[in-house]
């Protein structure tokens, strides 16, 4: 699985609670850097998975934006979203 990133530091990736291997690809000047995640198991058709990524953003992470809890419908938790376009790398 490949995800787009830009100026993120990734510490850990888990899939359904299992540690997953990950590696960054070659950095592109305006597209960012692909993050390739190797799943720790084979996926079955229709199988649901939960991917958790422990990361730290930076002020240069222009593709990420946050809503404060007050800006969300539940008003309890912040919300992280991305303005990036889906790219095949």
PyMOL commands that place a pseudoatom at each C-alpha (Angstrom):
pseudoatom trace, name=CA, resn=UNK, resi=1, chain=A, elem=C, hetatm=0, pos=[0.000, 0.000, 0.000]
pseudoatom trace, name=CA, resn=UNK, resi=2, chain=A, elem=C, hetatm=0, pos=[1.353, 3.416, -0.906]
pseudoatom trace, name=CA, resn=UNK, resi=3, chain=A, elem=C, hetatm=0, pos=[0.279, 6.688, 0.694]
pseudoatom trace, name=CA, resn=UNK, resi=4, chain=A, elem=C, hetatm=0, pos=[1.306, 10.224, -0.157]
pseudoatom trace, name=CA, resn=UNK, resi=5, chain=A, elem=C, hetatm=0, pos=[3.172, 12.206, 2.500]
pseudoatom trace, name=CA, resn=UNK, resi=6, chain=A, elem=C, hetatm=0, pos=[4.817, 15.583, 2.678]
pseudoatom trace, name=CA, resn=UNK, resi=7, chain=A, elem=C, hetatm=0, pos=[7.247, 16.624, 5.377]
pseudoatom trace, name=CA, resn=UNK, resi=8, chain=A, elem=C, hetatm=0, pos=[6.097, 14.020, 7.906]
pseudoatom trace, name=CA, resn=UNK, resi=9, chain=A, elem=C, hetatm=0, pos=[8.189, 12.012, 10.317]
pseudoatom trace, name=CA, resn=UNK, resi=10, chain=A, elem=C, hetatm=0, pos=[6.701, 8.524, 10.687]
pseudoatom trace, name=CA, resn=UNK, resi=11, chain=A, elem=C, hetatm=0, pos=[7.571, 6.546, 13.808]
pseudoatom trace, name=CA, resn=UNK, resi=12, chain=A, elem=C, hetatm=0, pos=[5.394, 3.427, 13.596]
pseudoatom trace, name=CA, resn=UNK, resi=13, chain=A, elem=C, hetatm=0, pos=[2.720, 1.793, 11.441]
pseudoatom trace, name=CA, resn=UNK, resi=14, chain=A, elem=C, hetatm=0, pos=[0.339, -0.926, 12.617]
pseudoatom trace, name=CA, resn=UNK, resi=15, chain=A, elem=C, hetatm=0, pos=[-2.351, -2.806, 10.709]
pseudoatom trace, name=CA, resn=UNK, resi=16, chain=A, elem=C, hetatm=0, pos=[-5.056, -4.429, 12.827]
pseudoatom trace, name=CA, resn=UNK, resi=17, chain=A, elem=C, hetatm=0, pos=[-2.738, -4.025, 15.811]
pseudoatom trace, name=CA, resn=UNK, resi=18, chain=A, elem=C, hetatm=0, pos=[0.228, -5.775, 14.156]
pseudoatom trace, name=CA, resn=UNK, resi=19, chain=A, elem=C, hetatm=0, pos=[3.470, -3.930, 13.405]
pseudoatom trace, name=CA, resn=UNK, resi=20, chain=A, elem=C, hetatm=0, pos=[3.895, -3.241, 9.704]
pseudoatom trace, name=CA, resn=UNK, resi=21, chain=A, elem=C, hetatm=0, pos=[7.113, -2.494, 7.849]
pseudoatom trace, name=CA, resn=UNK, resi=22, chain=A, elem=C, hetatm=0, pos=[7.252, 0.841, 6.046]
pseudoatom trace, name=CA, resn=UNK, resi=23, chain=A, elem=C, hetatm=0, pos=[9.709, 2.736, 3.887]
pseudoatom trace, name=CA, resn=UNK, resi=24, chain=A, elem=C, hetatm=0, pos=[9.775, 6.145, 2.257]
pseudoatom trace, name=CA, resn=UNK, resi=25, chain=A, elem=C, hetatm=0, pos=[10.272, 6.371, -1.491]
pseudoatom trace, name=CA, resn=UNK, resi=26, chain=A, elem=C, hetatm=0, pos=[12.104, 9.062, -3.404]
pseudoatom trace, name=CA, resn=UNK, resi=27, chain=A, elem=C, hetatm=0, pos=[11.147, 12.618, -2.442]
pseudoatom trace, name=CA, resn=UNK, resi=28, chain=A, elem=C, hetatm=0, pos=[9.543, 14.706, -5.188]
pseudoatom trace, name=CA, resn=UNK, resi=29, chain=A, elem=C, hetatm=0, pos=[9.846, 18.498, -5.143]
pseudoatom trace, name=CA, resn=UNK, resi=30, chain=A, elem=C, hetatm=0, pos=[6.106, 19.272, -5.051]
pseudoatom trace, name=CA, resn=UNK, resi=31, chain=A, elem=C, hetatm=0, pos=[4.337, 15.903, -4.799]
pseudoatom trace, name=CA, resn=UNK, resi=32, chain=A, elem=C, hetatm=0, pos=[6.003, 14.934, -1.525]
pseudoatom trace, name=CA, resn=UNK, resi=33, chain=A, elem=C, hetatm=0, pos=[7.302, 11.507, -0.566]
pseudoatom trace, name=CA, resn=UNK, resi=34, chain=A, elem=C, hetatm=0, pos=[5.527, 8.155, -1.025]
pseudoatom trace, name=CA, resn=UNK, resi=35, chain=A, elem=C, hetatm=0, pos=[5.165, 6.022, 2.109]
pseudoatom trace, name=CA, resn=UNK, resi=36, chain=A, elem=C, hetatm=0, pos=[5.080, 2.334, 1.214]
pseudoatom trace, name=CA, resn=UNK, resi=37, chain=A, elem=C, hetatm=0, pos=[3.516, 0.071, 3.836]
pseudoatom trace, name=CA, resn=UNK, resi=38, chain=A, elem=C, hetatm=0, pos=[4.020, -3.697, 3.735]
pseudoatom trace, name=CA, resn=UNK, resi=39, chain=A, elem=C, hetatm=0, pos=[1.020, -5.374, 5.334]
pseudoatom trace, name=CA, resn=UNK, resi=40, chain=A, elem=C, hetatm=0, pos=[1.922, -7.984, 7.970]
pseudoatom trace, name=CA, resn=UNK, resi=41, chain=A, elem=C, hetatm=0, pos=[-0.637, -10.429, 6.521]
pseudoatom trace, name=CA, resn=UNK, resi=42, chain=A, elem=C, hetatm=0, pos=[-2.491, -11.247, 3.291]
pseudoatom trace, name=CA, resn=UNK, resi=43, chain=A, elem=C, hetatm=0, pos=[-5.744, -9.364, 2.770]
pseudoatom trace, name=CA, resn=UNK, resi=44, chain=A, elem=C, hetatm=0, pos=[-8.888, -11.328, 1.966]
pseudoatom trace, name=CA, resn=UNK, resi=45, chain=A, elem=C, hetatm=0, pos=[-11.530, -9.871, -0.310]
pseudoatom trace, name=CA, resn=UNK, resi=46, chain=A, elem=C, hetatm=0, pos=[-13.871, -7.697, 1.756]
pseudoatom trace, name=CA, resn=UNK, resi=47, chain=A, elem=C, hetatm=0, pos=[-11.622, -7.799, 4.828]
pseudoatom trace, name=CA, resn=UNK, resi=48, chain=A, elem=C, hetatm=0, pos=[-11.710, -4.642, 6.905]
pseudoatom trace, name=CA, resn=UNK, resi=49, chain=A, elem=C, hetatm=0, pos=[-8.433, -3.295, 8.232]
pseudoatom trace, name=CA, resn=UNK, resi=50, chain=A, elem=C, hetatm=0, pos=[-7.419, -0.524, 10.581]
pseudoatom trace, name=CA, resn=UNK, resi=51, chain=A, elem=C, hetatm=0, pos=[-4.166, 1.221, 9.690]
pseudoatom trace, name=CA, resn=UNK, resi=52, chain=A, elem=C, hetatm=0, pos=[-2.638, 3.349, 12.444]
pseudoatom trace, name=CA, resn=UNK, resi=53, chain=A, elem=C, hetatm=0, pos=[0.284, 5.639, 11.678]
pseudoatom trace, name=CA, resn=UNK, resi=54, chain=A, elem=C, hetatm=0, pos=[2.232, 7.309, 14.468]
pseudoatom trace, name=CA, resn=UNK, resi=55, chain=A, elem=C, hetatm=0, pos=[3.673, 10.473, 12.940]
pseudoatom trace, name=CA, resn=UNK, resi=56, chain=A, elem=C, hetatm=0, pos=[4.736, 14.033, 13.575]
pseudoatom trace, name=CA, resn=UNK, resi=57, chain=A, elem=C, hetatm=0, pos=[3.968, 16.836, 11.162]
pseudoatom trace, name=CA, resn=UNK, resi=58, chain=A, elem=C, hetatm=0, pos=[5.890, 20.049, 10.727]
pseudoatom trace, name=CA, resn=UNK, resi=59, chain=A, elem=C, hetatm=0, pos=[5.021, 23.620, 9.711]
pseudoatom trace, name=CA, resn=UNK, resi=60, chain=A, elem=C, hetatm=0, pos=[6.158, 22.630, 6.189]
pseudoatom trace, name=CA, resn=UNK, resi=61, chain=A, elem=C, hetatm=0, pos=[3.431, 19.935, 6.035]
pseudoatom trace, name=CA, resn=UNK, resi=62, chain=A, elem=C, hetatm=0, pos=[1.250, 22.169, 3.894]
pseudoatom trace, name=CA, resn=UNK, resi=63, chain=A, elem=C, hetatm=0, pos=[-1.029, 19.347, 2.751]
pseudoatom trace, name=CA, resn=UNK, resi=64, chain=A, elem=C, hetatm=0, pos=[-2.360, 18.697, 6.274]
pseudoatom trace, name=CA, resn=UNK, resi=65, chain=A, elem=C, hetatm=0, pos=[-4.901, 20.838, 8.070]
pseudoatom trace, name=CA, resn=UNK, resi=66, chain=A, elem=C, hetatm=0, pos=[-6.669, 20.505, 11.404]
pseudoatom trace, name=CA, resn=UNK, resi=67, chain=A, elem=C, hetatm=0, pos=[-10.160, 21.316, 12.631]
pseudoatom trace, name=CA, resn=UNK, resi=68, chain=A, elem=C, hetatm=0, pos=[-10.267, 22.152, 16.318]
pseudoatom trace, name=CA, resn=UNK, resi=69, chain=A, elem=C, hetatm=0, pos=[-12.785, 20.142, 18.384]
pseudoatom trace, name=CA, resn=UNK, resi=70, chain=A, elem=C, hetatm=0, pos=[-15.142, 23.132, 18.277]
pseudoatom trace, name=CA, resn=UNK, resi=71, chain=A, elem=C, hetatm=0, pos=[-15.148, 23.001, 14.456]
pseudoatom trace, name=CA, resn=UNK, resi=72, chain=A, elem=C, hetatm=0, pos=[-16.310, 19.359, 14.313]
pseudoatom trace, name=CA, resn=UNK, resi=73, chain=A, elem=C, hetatm=0, pos=[-19.864, 18.030, 14.545]
pseudoatom trace, name=CA, resn=UNK, resi=74, chain=A, elem=C, hetatm=0, pos=[-19.206, 16.174, 17.818]
pseudoatom trace, name=CA, resn=UNK, resi=75, chain=A, elem=C, hetatm=0, pos=[-17.172, 19.056, 19.287]
pseudoatom trace, name=CA, resn=UNK, resi=76, chain=A, elem=C, hetatm=0, pos=[-15.059, 16.570, 21.296]
pseudoatom trace, name=CA, resn=UNK, resi=77, chain=A, elem=C, hetatm=0, pos=[-12.046, 15.664, 19.122]
pseudoatom trace, name=CA, resn=UNK, resi=78, chain=A, elem=C, hetatm=0, pos=[-9.842, 17.479, 16.598]
pseudoatom trace, name=CA, resn=UNK, resi=79, chain=A, elem=C, hetatm=0, pos=[-10.004, 16.318, 12.975]
pseudoatom trace, name=CA, resn=UNK, resi=80, chain=A, elem=C, hetatm=0, pos=[-7.034, 15.953, 10.592]
pseudoatom trace, name=CA, resn=UNK, resi=81, chain=A, elem=C, hetatm=0, pos=[-7.669, 16.181, 6.859]
pseudoatom trace, name=CA, resn=UNK, resi=82, chain=A, elem=C, hetatm=0, pos=[-5.679, 16.460, 3.654]
pseudoatom trace, name=CA, resn=UNK, resi=83, chain=A, elem=C, hetatm=0, pos=[-6.170, 18.621, 0.583]
pseudoatom trace, name=CA, resn=UNK, resi=84, chain=A, elem=C, hetatm=0, pos=[-3.958, 16.387, -1.581]
pseudoatom trace, name=CA, resn=UNK, resi=85, chain=A, elem=C, hetatm=0, pos=[-5.077, 14.730, -4.771]
pseudoatom trace, name=CA, resn=UNK, resi=86, chain=A, elem=C, hetatm=0, pos=[-4.825, 10.970, -5.109]
pseudoatom trace, name=CA, resn=UNK, resi=87, chain=A, elem=C, hetatm=0, pos=[-1.735, 10.078, -7.154]
pseudoatom trace, name=CA, resn=UNK, resi=88, chain=A, elem=C, hetatm=0, pos=[-0.435, 6.780, -8.452]
pseudoatom trace, name=CA, resn=UNK, resi=89, chain=A, elem=C, hetatm=0, pos=[3.308, 6.681, -7.825]
for i in range(1, 89): cmd.bond("trace and resi %d" % i, "trace and resi %d" % (i + 1))
show_as sticks, trace
zoom trace
